[in-house]
Amino acid sequence: MIRVGFVIVALAVFVAIAGPFLSAYDPNAQELARRLEGPSLSHPLGLDELGRDILARILAGARVSLLVGLVVVTISSVTGMFFGSVAGYFGGRVDDVISRVVDVLMAFPGILLAIALVAVLGPSLRNVVLALSVIGWVGYARLVRGQALRAREFEFVQAARALGAGSPRIVLRHVLPTAFPSVVVQATLGMAGAIIAEAALSFLGLGVQPPTPSWGTMLDAGRSHLFDAPHLTIFPGVAIAILVLGFNFLGDGLRDRIDPKMSQ
Amino acid sequence: MPERAPLLTVEHLTTGFQVRDGFVPAVIDVSFHVSAGDTLCIVGESGSGKSVTALSIMRLVEPPGRIAEGRIIFNGHDLLTVSEREMQAIRGAQIALIFQEPMTALNPVFTIGNQIEETLRVHGRATRRTAPQQAIDLLAAVSIPEPQKRVRDYPHQLSGGMRQRALIAMSLACEPSLVIADEPTTALDVTIQAQILELLRDLQQRMGLALLLITHDLGVVAEMADRVAVMYAGRIVEEAPVRALFDDPKHPYTRGLMGSIPGGAPGTRLRAIQGTVPPLGALPPGCAFAPRCPERFDPCPKAPPGTTDFGGGRGVKCYLHGPAVEPQVAPPAPVERV
């Protein structure tokens, strides 16, 4: 499973980097005369409503999906690790404040909050990343807080304090490393979540703006041709499903590797 | 032995835990001192307040625990009044704490060498360039064979005795003047125990350390101590030079402890102390040992006994030896629960 996931993710990363060179067509070049044409030898996945090559657009869209996933996961995990370890290690009032903020954000449907944020800030790739990070960090914070609470009781943390290490040093050196494996798993699964969320926002017209190809906007454009030209929605949909599946396989596999109790 | 000015003086230390129903003391009005080159053993059962005393000296008692009263004079400074930043500079550099469990006191994800280097760097005793060699030297100083190889080992690759040696190397890295060892040999095999004690004694003599050794093992006491403080239910009930204590234990509890050491004629029953240690929240109003004491009489259950001084560093808190009553220690003001 983990291998399948790894292969899919590696392939997607390769496509995102080498995308423009893998297809003979420019993702934005229009062939209006052949619009909505189904798959053929010259255009394996067919053409969209403006006569653009769907394969070229899916390849180019991989870049947006992975970029959004990567940036969102990086921002949320770093923010979450910071607040989570501070809350867990120091406890007391600091913990109360951070934990209540996390509770509030968790109680709120994430995608709804992201939609509201993007609606206020205006639709753009940057604001999508921002909105998804604002809702994304809480999961990491809660995860790391739990690990930090546990780590605080470890004797080597006590020992480090007895040897004169200050709190920032102890958090960085002794608390965060114990939480890191779980964060890696969470981040891998978080990539999948972020990719779906980006597609959803773009589908709603709140994300990447045309003509930049994104899997979400392609779904949106295909919606009005669901019956006469289903290939407009099927192929980007399949691309999203495969990539998300890949990240989930990878994340689950990593979790099994890290936690021996889970594996059979 | 000529009296030197003590390096560490603890005066009337009271540490306890703030719980829902009020303040529960774990250490009550404890006073003692240790000089350079001197070994003081604090001996007592689990829950008698030994470890809390050690943590109080390091100021590592965590809420809801707190130090309610007393002074801890180290090198002329009251540790209870210095700032946390100054305290950090003292921990590890001037006072080191050796933990009981060498497995859990070392971080499993870093090599032994890395952890020793870290300690050196925290206190600015080494640079990135010099630290690795210093770590090897330290491992050699605690008699770890092939220190150049061991320095790259992770804790799980070492045996229990080796880990405790590595931990001692780490604690002594910055050449502290006071070492507090909290049951340093409890987790080890008997043969390894002897080696570790030998090492501690050797290092103490070489470095002129003041050693505060916390143990429940009277064998360790006999082996290591210059002076002994016996703790029971948070109080030091007897303090004496080691020979005097073993020759003539004055407190019934100390006698009970000695009586429970196996070693009589084969087949004879081991004499145990009747009853159990009272829970900290519910100490009897008088002497805490009175309910278990075979020699209790009228005054015992009424008020805690004060110290009867025998001179020569001997003191006992027991009415058998004098009428002294513990001066009424004002109960610490209740603190608002946060």
Interface residues (C-beta under 8 A of the other chain):
Chain A: G92 R93 F154 E155 F156 Q158 A159 A160 R161 A162 L163 G164 A165 G166 R169 R173 H174 P177 T178
Chain B: M58 L60 P63 Q88 A89 I90 R91 G92 A93 A96 L97 F99 E101 T104 A105 L106 N107 P108 V109 F110 E118 T119 V122 H123 L167 M170 S171 C174 V338
